[in-house]
């Protein structure tokens, strides 16, 4: 009985160590690349459930040679992409990575990805958290809100 009690005490003391990581991802998806291109974008909602700000510092995708964090900026009525080094998620808040805003840019697909396929994204944060996400590939919809994100396959 003393061993069982000791084991239960150790388990209870280690529960905080096994708690959910501070940053979680919701509704991830990857846009199907336009025909003849190997560049696309990934979108999701990041939620910082922790009590301190956390910054996304790096991203990779198994199915792509390179992945970067980007944002859309509007200059004289034209949408342009700009790479950003970090994305801070304030404590208790959500940050959207969405068409026409901040997003993950995926370069040089290692194969053709179509609607229904999956992409494995790995996000690295400044608190040493690694978050691995399975994101479904979705067809291009043709909706202005979806297509006007500034990505036409000719991204610089």
Residue pairs with C-beta under 8 A, 6 or more apart in sequence:
20 49
21 129
21 131
22 48
22 49
22 50
22 52
22 54
22 127
22 129
23 46
23 47
23 48
23 49
23 50
23 54
23 56
23 89
23 123
23 125
23 129
23 131
24 46
24 47
24 49
24 131
25 44
25 45
25 46
25 47
25 123
25 131
25 133
26 44
26 45
26 46
26 47
26 94
27 43
27 44
27 45
28 42
28 43
28 44
28 121
28 133
28 134
28 135
28 136
29 42
29 43
29 44
29 135
29 136
29 137
29 138
30 40
30 41
30 42
30 43
30 106
30 113
30 119
30 135
30 136
30 137
30 138
31 40
31 41
31 42
31 43
31 99
31 137
31 138
31 140
31 146
31 151
32 40
32 113
32 114
32 115
32 137
32 138
32 139
32 140
33 39
33 40
33 109
33 113
33 153
34 140
34 152
34 153
36 153
37 153
38 107
38 108
38 109
39 105
39 106
39 107
39 108
39 109
39 151
39 153
39 155
40 106
40 109
40 113
40 151
41 70
41 99
41 103
41 104
41 105
41 106
41 149
41 151
42 61
42 67
42 97
42 103
42 104
42 106
42 119
42 121
42 135
43 96
43 97
43 98
43 99
43 103
43 104
44 97
44 104
44 121
44 133
44 135
45 94
45 95
45 96
45 97
46 56
46 87
46 89
46 94
46 95
46 97
46 123
47 89
47 93
47 94
48 54
48 89
48 90
48 91
48 92
48 93
48 94
48 95
49 92
50 91
50 92
50 127
51 91
51 92
52 91
52 127
53 88
53 89
53 90
53 91
54 88
54 89
54 91
54 125
54 126
54 127
54 129
55 86
55 87
55 88
55 89
55 125
55 126
56 69
56 86
56 87
56 88
56 89
56 123
56 124
56 125
57 85
57 86
57 124
57 125
57 126
58 123
58 124
59 67
59 68
59 69
59 104
59 121
59 122
59 123
59 124
60 67
60 121
60 122
60 124
61 67
61 104
61 106
61 119
61 120
61 121
61 122
62 119
62 120
62 122
63 106
63 109
63 110
63 111
63 113
63 119
63 120
64 106
64 107
64 108
64 109
64 110
64 119
65 107
65 108
65 109
65 110
66 106
66 107
66 108
67 104
67 105
67 106
67 107
67 121
68 83
68 104
68 105
68 107
69 83
69 84
69 85
69 86
69 87
69 102
69 104
69 105
70 81
70 82
70 83
70 84
70 102
70 103
70 104
70 105
71 81
71 82
71 84
71 101
71 102
71 103
72 79
72 80
72 81
72 82
72 100
72 101
72 102
72 103
72 149
72 150
73 79
73 80
73 81
73 82
74 80
79 100
79 148
79 149
79 150
80 150
81 105
81 150
81 151
81 155
81 156
83 105
84 102
86 126
87 95
87 97
87 102
89 95
95 102
96 102
97 103
97 104
99 145
99 146
99 147
99 148
99 149
100 145
100 148
100 149
100 150
101 149
103 149
104 121
105 151
105 155
106 119
113 119
113 137
114 137
115 137
115 138
115 139
116 136
116 137
117 136
117 137
118 134
118 135
118 136
118 137
119 134
119 135
119 136
119 137
120 132
120 133
120 134
120 135
121 132
121 133
121 134
121 135
122 130
122 131
122 132
122 133
123 130
123 131
123 132
123 133
124 130
125 131
140 146
140 147
141 147
